Amino acid sequence: MLDHIIDFTAWPILTGIFIGYIANRIMSGEGKGCCMNLFVGIIGSYAGTFISHLLNIDLFGKGYFTNFVFCVVGAVAVLWIWKKLFD
């Protein structure tokens, strides 16, 4: 039971922080902190999935690396939009 809970809470948080960190480094050259990286990583994951659907690319069964790349692309897109709206 506990392993099942850890799989659905720990990995998305850790990968979200990592995805947000990479996207922040690509866009601004510096990290923004764990909470901002987590926020950007989670929203970017949804945006990356949306982008893959727009391009008619099915991510299911493609492997972790392909999903990771689309999540980073989505996070960079979210940061780009954020920068255009609020800077």
Secondary structure, DSSP 4 states (H G I P E B T S, - for coil): -HHHHHHHHHHHHHHHHHHHHHHHHHHHSS---HHHHHHHHHHHHHHHHHHHHHTT---TTS-HHHHHHHHHHHHHHHHHHHHHHH-
